[in-house]
Amino acid sequence: MATGSQLTLYTNRSLKKGSQSAVDWILDTAKAVGVRGATVMEGCEGVDVHGRLHAARFFELADEPAMVVIVADDPSIDALLVALEQGRVKLFYTRTPLQFGHLGDD
C-alpha cells in the first residue's frame, strides 16, 4: 500500500485560464508534472468564498460547480501545487493524507 495525498480542487465551468476551462487546465497541468489519474465531478450547486451561488441551470451550464480529485504520492502533489500556483488562477483546494493501492487483475 502506498501513501500520499488526495488533492481536491474546487472550481466551476465558467472559470478560465486563457481560452481553456480551469478544469481542462488543471488536468493538463497534472499530466505535465507526471501525475496520472484524476476524476472530475460536477455538482448541481455550490457557494463560493464570497457567498455567491453557482448552479447548473438548463440554459446556463457554464456556471456548473466542478471538483477535480487527484490522488498521488506527496512529491507529485507538491509539484502539481507549485505548477498550479505559477498559473496564477485563483483556486480553493483541500489536501488530505491517505493510503492508496490497486485491487484486481490488470
N, C-alpha and C positions, 0 to 999 in steps of 0.2 A: 504494500500500500504506500502511495506517495503522499507527501504533504505539500501544501501550498496555500493558495487563497482563491476565494471567489470574489471577483470584481464585478459589481453591478453598476452600470452607468445609466442614468435616467435622462431622457430627452423627449422630444416629440418630433413628429414627421415634418413640421414646418421649419425646424432649426437647420441652418445650412452652414457648411464650411466651403466657401466659394460657391460653385454651382452644384455641389454634391450634398446630399442629405447628410446630417450628422451621423445617422445610423450607418450609412454606407462608408463614411469617412472613418468611423471607429473601427468597423470591420476591416477596412483596407489597412489602417494603421496597425491593428493587431497582427494581421498577416505579414506586414513589412518587418515587424520586430520578431517574428518567428513564433508567435502564439497561434496554436492550432485549436480550433473548436470554440465556437461561440453560438449562443442562442439569442435570437431577437424575439421578445414577447411584446405584443401590442395590447394596450389597455383601452378600456371604454372611456374612462375619465380619470383625471388626476388634477391635483392642486399644486402649483409651483411655489417656490420660495417667497414670492410676492403675494400669494393668496389668490392668484388668478386661476380660474378653472380652465382646463384643457380637456376637450372631449371630441370623440369621433362622432360626427353627425353625418347624416345621409348626404348632404350637399357639401360638406367640408371635412374630408378625411385627413387633410394636411395637418390639422391640429391634434391628431391622434397621439396620445402618450405612447412612449416605447421604452423598453428596457433592453439593454444589451448585457447578457450574463456571460462571463468568461471565467473558466477555471483553469489554472495553470500553476506551475511552480513559482515560488516567490521572486526569483531573479527575473523571470519572464514578465510577471505582473509589474515589477518595479520598472523594467524597461518600457513597458507599454504606458505606464503613468507618465514617465518622462517625455515620451513621444507625444502623448496627448496634450500635455501641458505646453509643449512647444507649438502646438497648433492654435493656441490662444482662443479656443472655443469654450465658453462657459458651460461646464457640465457639473452636475451633482453626482457623487458616486458613494458606494459603500464597499468596504473590503472586509472580508471575513476569513479568518484562518480555518482550514479544513483538511481532511484526509480524503483522498480520492483514488480510484482504481478502475479496472475494467472487469466485466463479467462475460462469460460465454466464449464461444469459439469465434475465430476470425472468419 
